[in-house]
């Protein structure tokens, strides 16, 4: 898929980025809930405000990492919004969780429209990286996703890709970076 200004992205990358954008606000809440295990599931605002000073259920270094990364997620999405669509940033002060949710909902609604230059691509990559790190901090892992491309070694359609972008064949012991498999797929077309 070629976007404006000659920036290209594949459908797989857009799907992965869309998943990251749509799930990041929920992961932000989970990061805060991991700090205070008694937070009710129903109240997003309560979860976003229950910072670690109220109740500490995790050891200090992990609490600090969770809180720092929650703030990093908001900053990453805000940087992308500031450079691409400044009207997404409210003029008045809002809660960080609400800001992140507002930005991510807008991005998810028209993702290609927010990746119009190489700088936007870097912001999108940073957001995807923040999403993957949030998953790791929470001990979550997304299931490997099957790929329609045949394996470069055994030619069977048994490739799966994980959240790190590593492609593994379930039939033979082959492992490759996603870029290798995608470039091979594009050369076939």
N, C-alpha and C positions, 0 to 999 in steps of 0.2 A: 504494500500500500504506500503510495507516494503522497505526502502531504504538501502543503504550500512551502515555498522557499527550498524545494528540493530535499526536504527531510524525509527519509524513508523509515518505515517500521513495518514489521510483519504482523499478521493477524494474531499469531501466538503471543507476541510481546504486548499487543494491545489488550488481549484477554487477561494476561497476567497482571498488567498494570491496572486494568479495570477492577480485578479482584482485590488488589492491594488498596486501591482508592476506596472501594466500597466497604472493606473490612477494617480499615485503619481506625475509624472512630470507635468501633466496638473493642478493638484491641487496646485503645487508649483507656477505655473504661476498665477492661480486664487488668491492665497494669496497675491502676489505682485500687481495684478490688484485691489484688494480690498483696498490696500494702496493708489493707485493713480487711481481714477475712469476713467480718460480720456485716459488710455493706449489703443492703437489700438489692436484689437484682432489678427490681422495678424502677428504681429512682436513679436515672442517669445523672441528674444534677447533684444528687447526694454523693454518688460515686466520684464525680469529678471534683467535688469539694472536700472529700474526706482524705486529706493529705496525711502523711505518715505521723504527724505530731499527735493525732488523736489516739491511735492504737497501733502498736508495733508488733506484728505477727511474724515478721521476717528478720533475719540477722541484718545488722547495719549496712554492710557493703552491698548486699542485694537490694535493700530498700532504696539506697542512694542510686543504684544503677537503674532500677525500675522508674523512679521519679525523674531522673535525668533523661531517660529515654522517652518518657511520656512528653516531657517538655520539648525534646528534640523533634518528635513527630509533629507537634504543633508548629514549631519554628520552620521545619522543612516544607510543610504544606503552605504555610503563610508566605514563605519566600517565593514559592512558585506562583501563588496567587498574586502577590505584589507585582511581580514582573510581567505576568500574563494578563491578569484581570483584576486590577486594583479595586474595582467596584464590589468584589466579593468580600473585601475587608471592611467590616462596619466602621463608621466614623467614631462611634462611642465604644467604651470598654465593655467587652463581653467575656464570659467564662471561656477558658481555653478549650474545654471539651465542646462547647457550642460552636466556637469559631472553627475548630477542626471539622466538625460535622457539617457545617454550612459549606465550607470549601470543598470537602470531599463529595458531597451530594451534587454540587455544581459541576465538578470535574467529571464525575461518573455519568452525568446526563449527556455530556458532549466531549468525550475524551480527545478525539482527534483535533477538535477545535482549540484545545489548549496546548497542543504540541505543534507549534508553527515554526520553530527555529531550533538550531542546535542547543541554545541556552535552555529552552523549554524541555528539550530532550534530557539535558543534564538534571534539571529539576525533577523530571519524572523518574529518572533513574535513582536519584537520591531518595525520593519518596518510596520507591519500590524496595530500596535497601533498608530504609527505616522500618518498613512493614516486616521484612524478613527477620530483622534483628528483634523486633517486638515478639514475633512468634517464638524465636529461640529463648528470649528472656522468660517467657511464660511457660516454656517447656512444651509448646505446641508444635506440631509438624503437620504440614499439609500432605495428604496422600499423593504418592507419585501419580502422574497423569500419563496415560498411554498416548503414544504418538502414532500417526498413520504411516510414517516413513519406515521403509524397511531398514534393517540393521546393515551398516556398512561392511560387517564381517561375514555374517551368516545369511543375509538377505531375507530373514524372517521378519514379520511385522510384530516384533515383541519388544519394542523400545518403550521405556518410560522415562519421564523427566521429573526431577524433584525441584523443590523450591530454590535450591542453589543454582539451578540451570545445568545440572549434571545429568547427562543422558546415559542410561544403563540398559543393556540388553538382558532380558530375562532368559534367553536361550543360550547365549554364549557369555563368557566373562568380560565382554567389551564395555568400556566406559569412555565417554567423550564429552567435551564441553558442548553446550547447546549450539554455539555458533558454528561448530564443525558440521553438525547434522543439518542445520538450517542452510548453510552454504551448499552442502551436497544436494539438498532437496531443491534449491533454486537453480542449480546447474542442470538438473534434469528437465526443467521446464523450458 
